[in-house]
Amino acid sequence: MVEGVHFRLGDGWATPAEVGHRALAGALSDLAAMGASAGEAYLMLGIPPTFGHERALQLARAAAALAEQTGVAILGGDVVRAPVLTVSVTAVGWADSAEELVGRDGAAVGDLVGVTGVLGSAGAALAVAEGRTQRSAHARTVSERAARPLPRLQEGRELARGGVHAMIDLSDGLATDAQRLAQASEVAIEVQLGALPIAAGVAETAAELDQPPWQLAACGGEDYELCFCAAAEDAAAVELAVAALGDVRVSWIGEVREGPAGALHLLDEHSQQVSLAGFEHRV
Amino acid sequence: MVEGVHFRLGDGWATPAEVGHRALAGALSDLAAMGASAGEAYLMLGIPPTFGHERALQLARAAAALAEQTGVAILGGDVVRAPVLTVSVTAVGWADSAEELVGRDGAAVGDLVGVTGVLGSAGAALAVAEGRTQRSAHARTVSERAARPLPRLQEGRELARGGVHAMIDLSDGLATDAQRLAQASEVAIEVQLGALPIAAGVAETAAELDQPPWQLAACGGEDYELCFCAAAEDAAAVELAVAALGDVRVSWIGEVREGPAGALHLLDEHSQQVSLAGFEHRV
């Protein structure tokens, strides 16, 4: 994660602690998406001369706190000078055998498409940070959630055990990441935008932006929920297995179709296909 | 490794391929210094918009070539946008047990201090790149050697098996790194500067700079040789074990002494202590 590319620092933007948390969360989320257990992580910091000792410690401590919360050991790393704050995390995941892991390429025609948790906080928080909305109570709600996303490690393992065919984490937004699943699996994916689970505060933020809430949910990056394809007969078991872990729920948002590889069809509440042209994607 | 901090690109400076090689070499050298076997590596690239596809490929291919040469598997990584070229490598090393590994803290009073290979190429190459010397034949010799340092993985394993008490790789220069050994081991280290093994072309470069050759050998960083402390009775066996691997030789350059922890005494050919004040250290 590079300052000015993946985050900005300063008033209304990310704190050093949030950058540390998000850098580790992003790496762990990739492991979650394979159903891997997270093992050890390595933290490399590029620190600009003006950044200072105390903020560097805040960043490292936040990463250490998330590591403890997720059972990860930060075993090493490096600190160097850099023109802008640069955080590179390597996280190593484990499985007892390669068969336990899930790739992006196993989605089959007829599979249901599911997501964990709720979407849109990251996209809404970006709009808030950029000053495109009021700084109201719901703005705080979306920003707080987006500041500390939790990688879905346990959920990823349960989904893998439950036999999902393909999985990805939502780091670049559902519209982009579901398309990657479709591409790798050589299928088309159809998503019902009205079925997207919307995080608290996102609908209000979307209203201020004069957008439908699904736009923030489908196009905002870094929600770090999981998107997966499962056989319809496994759907109930998968739901239960994830629900047994805690507060995170599975929502079924679409279906895998025959069609040109990588095609993603986004359908509105009238089953009309929506174009993504003109939508904002987080860089 | 960050452009402008750890390397410069362009005429007379590093090529993209050399940056890729050196980034992996530096990470592997840390494993060599513990006597670990190198396993897998992860390569993260931060690429400025002007860098271009072809140069990024040259960088990655050079890292891949060194990985193949050293038996390392590059298993993953990431590519992001960054304001300057930034290369972060995580390399994971292995040993059958913790006891097989060597730290920096085991040097004992009376130990001999040794180094592998020859020193000074990196310091001399920096002087050449900065235009402080002629671009002559010996300038090419030091620059070519410095451009592609080889991590001493096999030598590090043999030294660990041979029972060396403490070890470090020379990434910041002997004067800095030997002091780290002395600090961690809570001893003093005495180095005979006349005993330093000098790489080809370094003496000529030093003469042009009006410096003694040992200055480039002791103060230049990134030679990536190993510096270690061994019991005198193990010295012959250690020499033989390293020599059996190939062309790299061990040189004995000093001794571990009682004294204030972290003291480093550099002695010239008249056994006079030399001060490092005013010496150039590579940043």
Interface residues (C-beta under 8 A of the other chain):
Chain A: M1 V2 G4 V5 H6 Y42 M44 G46 G76 D78 V80 R81 A82 P83 V84 T86 S88 T90 V92 V283
Chain B: M1 V2 G4 V5 H6 Y42 M44 G46 G76 D78 V80 R81 A82 P83 V84 T86 S88 T90 V92
